[in-house]
Amino acid sequence: MKLKVITIITVALFVSCNSSEKKQDISKVDETIASKTQQDPDLTESMKRGKVIYTDFCVSCHMPNGKGVPKAFPPLAKSDYLMNNRIESIKSIKYGQSGEITVNGITYNGTMTPLGLEDSEVADVMNYITNSWGNSNSNLITAKEVSEIEE
């Protein structure tokens, strides 16, 4: 019981740390979404939906700022893996991922369970994360593209 209480307190402290930084990072993402409005309304709407999905499914591991958790969960912010491995990144969200991957020169060897998302939701979260936190991708990821990717 004592271990549970300590674990809960530790998690609460971890989540609450840097709350002002997290608010700034979320504001920057909102600005990015707003700037995409002028470029491609379909991408903008997909990113808005993707932000909601990210908040529901991804934020606990990859954090509100997309920086992940060192040595545990890889960053999505300015992620070379995410931006250079489009199909593998989609597969990770759609089917889960296990084993070694290298992100920004650091090797991670963990497991990401399948999230149970629809193809359209995978596309939306991919559009959101590939256009947030220093990432930029003007090539819209569609549900059709996601549906064609097999495990």
C-alpha positions in Angstrom: 0.0 0.0 0.0 2.8 2.4 0.9 4.5 1.7 -2.5 1.2 2.6 -4.3 1.0 5.9 -2.5 4.6 6.7 -3.2 4.1 5.8 -6.9 1.0 7.9 -7.2 2.7 10.9 -5.6 5.7 10.5 -7.8 3.6 10.4 -11.0 1.6 13.4 -9.8 4.7 15.4 -9.2 6.2 14.3 -12.6 3.1 15.3 -14.5 2.8 18.7 -12.7 6.4 19.7 -13.2 7.1 22.4 -15.8 3.4 23.2 -16.2 4.1 26.7 -17.5 6.5 25.2 -20.1 3.8 22.8 -21.1 1.3 25.6 -21.5 3.7 27.5 -23.7 4.4 24.4 -25.8 0.6 23.8 -26.3 0.2 27.5 -27.3 3.0 27.1 -29.9 1.2 24.1 -31.3 -2.1 26.1 -31.5 -0.2 28.8 -33.4 1.1 26.2 -35.8 -2.4 24.9 -36.4 -3.6 28.4 -37.0 -0.8 29.1 -39.6 -1.7 25.9 -41.4 -5.2 27.2 -41.9 -4.0 29.6 -44.6 -2.2 26.8 -46.4 -4.5 23.8 -46.5 -7.9 23.7 -44.7 -8.0 19.9 -44.9 -4.7 19.6 -43.1 -5.8 22.2 -40.5 -8.9 20.3 -39.7 -7.1 17.0 -39.5 -4.5 18.5 -37.2 -7.3 19.8 -34.9 -8.8 16.3 -34.6 -5.3 14.8 -34.2 -4.6 17.1 -31.3 -7.6 15.8 -29.4 -6.6 12.2 -30.2 -3.0 12.9 -29.1 -4.2 14.4 -25.8 -6.4 11.3 -25.2 -4.0 8.6 -26.2 -0.4 9.8 -26.5 0.3 12.6 -24.1 1.0 10.4 -21.1 4.1 8.9 -22.7 5.2 11.5 -25.3 4.3 14.5 -23.1 2.4 17.7 -24.0 5.5 19.1 -25.6 6.3 16.0 -27.7 9.7 15.6 -26.0 8.9 12.1 -24.6 10.6 10.8 -21.5 14.4 10.3 -21.7 15.4 6.6 -22.0 11.8 5.5 -21.8 9.6 7.1 -24.5 11.1 8.6 -27.6 10.5 12.2 -28.5 8.2 13.2 -31.3 9.4 16.8 -31.2 12.0 17.4 -33.9 12.1 13.7 -34.4 14.2 12.4 -37.3 12.6 8.9 -37.0 9.1 10.3 -37.3 9.9 12.6 -40.2 12.1 10.1 -42.1 10.1 6.9 -41.5 6.5 7.8 -42.5 5.3 4.2 -43.1 7.0 2.8 -40.0 5.6 5.7 -37.9 2.1 5.0 -39.2 2.5 1.3 -38.4 3.6 2.1 -34.9 0.4 4.0 -34.2 -1.8 1.6 -36.1 -0.4 -1.7 -34.9 1.9 -0.9 -32.0 5.6 -1.2 -32.0 8.3 -3.2 -30.1 12.0 -3.6 -30.4 14.8 -1.1 -31.0 14.4 2.2 -32.8 16.8 5.1 -32.9 15.4 8.5 -32.6 17.7 11.6 -32.8 20.7 9.3 -32.2 19.3 7.6 -29.1 18.3 4.0 -29.1 14.9 3.1 -27.5 13.9 -0.5 -26.8 10.3 -0.4 -25.5 6.8 -1.4 -26.5 4.0 0.7 -27.7 0.7 -1.1 -27.6 -1.8 -0.8 -30.4 -4.1 2.1 -29.6 -7.2 0.7 -31.4 -7.6 3.8 -33.6 -9.5 4.0 -36.8 -7.5 4.7 -40.0 -8.9 8.2 -40.1 -7.8 8.8 -36.5 -4.3 7.5 -37.2 -4.1 9.9 -40.1 -5.3 12.8 -38.0 -2.8 12.1 -35.2 0.0 11.7 -37.7 -0.9 15.0 -39.3 -0.8 16.6 -35.9 2.5 15.2 -34.7 4.3 15.7 -38.1 3.4 19.4 -37.9 4.1 20.2 -34.3 7.1 20.9 -32.0 9.5 21.8 -34.9 8.2 19.1 -37.3 6.8 20.2 -40.7 5.0 18.1 -43.2 2.8 19.6 -45.9 2.0 16.2 -47.4 -1.4 15.4 -46.0 -1.6 11.9 -44.5 -5.0 10.4 -45.4 -7.2 7.6 -44.1 -6.8 5.9 -47.5 -3.0 5.9 -47.1 -3.2 4.5 -43.6 -5.7 1.8 -44.7 -3.2 0.6 -47.3 -0.4 0.0 -44.8 -0.3 -3.6 -43.6 1.4 -5.0 -40.5 
